[in-house]
């Protein structure tokens, strides 16, 4: 996969221009797809010249890679934030519901759904980037969640033989309906209350299958 432009020092004029270009490029790529996206339009939206765009990113291909690499980094940071301290829970149902609610709201954000559609549509053109998206999103998220669930099993809160499979079960119990419907634009995006209902029911089913009913130790 091509190496994206290196981030500039935060707060610098150069960094602000690079951020403006990335945000404009994301909007244009999501609206038009890779093939129809025009660098002229990206430059205009970022309020910079086309020459400035090319001074930061060598070509449209590199810019597309940079946009999605940036999104991958955000996904990695979000996963770590969601799971912080999860395995030390003193009330697993409460804390798992909190995690599930935050998770479903985060993943079904309209811009992330659009990015998911775009990277799937461009997977043949950018196979390395599509694999990187999967590694940073579902794959890394499942591994991080599995580690937390394994610790909870060691504490006697859960009964798990295969932590990774259990993590995958929990993730898809939470996301399967709202994310699939969002991907296919079945209706307008669900409100927070409806998303929380999916999250709560996912936790109920998961704990019915994996819970021990014991207080944590």
Wavefront OBJ file of the C-alpha trace (Angstrom):
o trace
v 0.000 0.000 0.000
v 1.462 3.455 -0.846
v 2.798 5.406 2.106
v 0.546 8.385 2.891
v 1.928 11.844 3.505
v 3.400 12.190 6.961
v 1.380 14.363 9.375
v 2.850 17.799 9.972
v 3.452 19.382 13.375
v 0.025 19.878 15.015
v -1.182 23.466 14.937
v 1.171 24.595 12.178
v -0.124 26.358 9.074
v 1.025 23.411 6.981
v -0.813 20.966 9.257
v -4.007 23.008 9.025
v -3.826 22.988 5.241
v -3.198 19.244 5.189
v -6.176 18.660 7.490
v -8.390 20.863 5.300
v -7.339 18.900 2.209
v -8.028 15.551 3.900
v -11.475 16.651 5.078
v -12.363 18.037 1.661
v -11.062 14.911 -0.062
v -13.086 12.677 2.226
v -16.259 14.568 1.343
v -15.590 14.469 -2.395
v -14.558 10.796 -2.443
v -17.621 9.816 -0.438
v -19.907 11.812 -2.698
v -18.490 10.756 -6.078
v -16.341 7.658 -5.506
v -12.702 7.405 -6.491
v -13.040 7.437 -10.275
v -15.344 10.477 -10.531
v -13.703 12.530 -7.770
v -11.880 15.590 -9.151
v -8.811 17.072 -7.506
v -9.990 20.519 -8.683
v -13.144 20.106 -6.606
v -11.141 18.927 -3.595
v -8.841 21.956 -3.854
v -11.789 24.351 -4.121
v -13.541 22.809 -1.131
v -10.333 22.990 0.935
v -9.794 26.587 -0.224
v -6.306 25.821 -1.534
v -4.764 25.598 -4.970
v -4.463 22.369 -6.916
v -0.685 22.805 -6.688
v -0.978 22.860 -2.883
v -2.916 19.602 -2.921
v -0.165 17.969 -4.969
v 2.530 19.422 -2.701
v 1.005 17.432 0.176
v -0.158 14.355 -1.755
v 1.594 13.270 -4.928
v -1.534 12.150 -6.784
v -5.223 11.283 -6.362
v -4.376 7.687 -5.499
v -2.123 8.790 -2.609
v -4.770 11.225 -1.405
v -7.417 8.497 -1.347
v -5.060 6.255 0.624
v -4.358 9.087 3.085
v -8.059 9.769 3.663
v -8.773 6.167 4.576
v -5.539 5.694 6.515
v -6.629 8.648 8.642
v -10.009 6.983 9.213
v -8.277 3.723 10.156
v -6.213 5.546 12.783
v -9.379 7.076 14.228
v -11.020 3.637 14.357
v -8.065 2.181 16.263
v -8.166 4.997 18.827
v -11.940 4.684 19.259
v -11.730 0.927 19.910
v -9.171 1.403 22.666
v -11.246 4.180 24.237
v -14.456 2.118 24.266
v -12.829 -0.830 26.043
v -10.791 1.045 28.642
v -11.226 -0.693 32.024
v -13.965 -2.989 30.684
v -12.442 -6.210 32.066
v -12.406 -4.827 35.622
v -16.148 -4.216 35.684
v -17.967 -4.614 38.986
v -21.359 -4.716 37.238
v -20.952 -6.553 33.954
v -24.496 -6.055 32.662
v -24.389 -2.314 33.262
v -20.920 -1.831 31.823
v -21.498 -4.117 28.856
v -24.633 -2.167 28.007
v -22.675 1.083 28.232
v -20.050 -0.346 25.872
v -22.667 -1.725 23.461
v -24.580 1.560 23.327
v -21.454 3.595 22.627
v -20.275 1.042 20.074
v -23.452 0.971 17.994
v -23.773 4.767 17.990
v -20.133 5.157 16.946
v -20.110 2.581 14.142
v -23.401 3.690 12.573
v -22.439 7.347 12.272
v -23.486 8.389 8.747
v -19.975 9.371 7.609
v -18.547 6.024 8.775
v -21.303 4.122 6.974
v -20.481 6.084 3.813
v -16.777 5.326 4.240
v -17.535 1.635 4.654
v -19.589 1.670 1.436
v -16.795 3.461 -0.405
v -13.970 1.175 0.697
v -16.051 -1.885 -0.233
v -16.809 -0.386 -3.652
v -13.097 0.310 -4.213
v -11.748 -2.946 -2.708
v -10.644 -4.298 -6.107
v -8.714 -1.114 -6.868
v -7.282 -0.754 -3.331
v -7.091 -4.305 -1.913
v -4.325 -3.457 0.586
v -6.319 -0.523 1.909
v -9.477 -2.619 2.223
v -7.529 -5.247 4.183
v -6.017 -2.535 6.386
v -9.522 -1.176 7.100
v -10.654 -4.652 8.103
v -7.573 -5.206 10.301
v -7.961 -1.876 12.080
v -11.732 -2.163 12.410
v -13.381 -5.573 12.824
v -10.210 -7.641 13.278
v -8.469 -5.444 15.846
v -11.745 -4.624 17.556
v -12.582 -8.317 17.959
v -9.106 -9.085 19.305
v -9.261 -6.241 21.840
v -12.750 -7.235 22.958
v -11.718 -10.912 23.177
v -8.909 -10.008 25.588
v -11.391 -8.196 27.832
v -13.885 -11.062 27.725
v -11.161 -13.589 28.528
v -10.237 -11.590 31.632
v -13.899 -11.497 32.674
v -14.067 -15.272 32.238
v -11.008 -15.652 34.459
v -12.829 -13.593 37.086
v -15.800 -15.983 36.902
v -18.205 -13.469 35.386
v -18.465 -15.179 31.993
v -18.253 -18.776 30.774
v -16.175 -18.723 27.574
v -14.186 -21.405 25.761
v -13.306 -19.308 22.694
v -12.895 -15.602 23.568
v -12.457 -14.480 19.962
v -15.643 -16.204 18.834
v -17.480 -14.754 21.827
v -16.242 -11.278 20.903
v -17.472 -11.774 17.340
v -20.850 -12.925 18.627
v -21.212 -9.856 20.836
v -20.133 -7.473 18.080
v -22.567 -8.832 15.533
v -25.413 -9.080 18.015
v -24.932 -5.355 18.567
v -24.366 -4.255 14.978
v -25.943 -6.705 12.566
v -29.398 -5.154 12.160
v -28.677 -1.405 12.423
v -25.431 -1.521 10.439
v -26.775 -3.674 7.614
v -29.855 -1.508 7.301
v -27.698 1.625 7.305
v -25.387 0.178 4.641
v -28.319 -0.429 2.293
v -30.082 2.833 3.214
v -33.215 0.881 4.104
v -34.628 3.938 5.885
v -33.390 7.125 7.488
v -30.776 6.597 10.235
v -32.042 5.236 13.541
v -32.221 7.609 16.475
v -30.164 7.057 19.609
v -33.085 5.488 21.506
v -33.583 2.793 18.863
v -29.843 2.106 18.638
v -29.689 1.712 22.411
v -32.510 -0.839 22.200
v -30.446 -2.975 19.808
v -27.460 -2.646 22.142
v -29.406 -3.611 25.266
v -31.001 -6.624 23.608
v -27.618 -7.762 22.305
v -26.224 -7.715 25.834
v -29.251 -9.588 27.180
v -28.846 -12.380 24.608
v -25.054 -12.492 25.032
v -25.255 -12.822 28.825
v -27.961 -15.479 28.505
v -25.467 -17.519 26.464
v -22.189 -16.652 28.187
v -23.038 -15.286 31.614
v -22.522 -17.208 34.844
v -24.794 -15.097 37.049
v -21.954 -14.849 39.573
v -20.722 -11.642 41.143
v -17.272 -10.581 39.913
v -14.243 -11.481 42.024
l 1 2 3 4 5 6 7 8 9 10 11 12 13 14 15 16 17 18 19 20 21 22 23 24 25 26 27 28 29 30 31 32 33 34 35 36 37 38 39 40 41 42 43 44 45 46 47 48 49 50 51 52 53 54 55 56 57 58 59 60 61 62 63 64 65 66 67 68 69 70 71 72 73 74 75 76 77 78 79 80 81 82 83 84 85 86 87 88 89 90 91 92 93 94 95 96 97 98 99 100 101 102 103 104 105 106 107 108 109 110 111 112 113 114 115 116 117 118 119 120 121 122 123 124 125 126 127 128 129 130 131 132 133 134 135 136 137 138 139 140 141 142 143 144 145 146 147 148 149 150 151 152 153 154 155 156 157 158 159 160 161 162 163 164 165 166 167 168 169 170 171 172 173 174 175 176 177 178 179 180 181 182 183 184 185 186 187 188 189 190 191 192 193 194 195 196 197 198 199 200 201 202 203 204 205 206 207 208 209 210 211 212 213 214 215 216 217
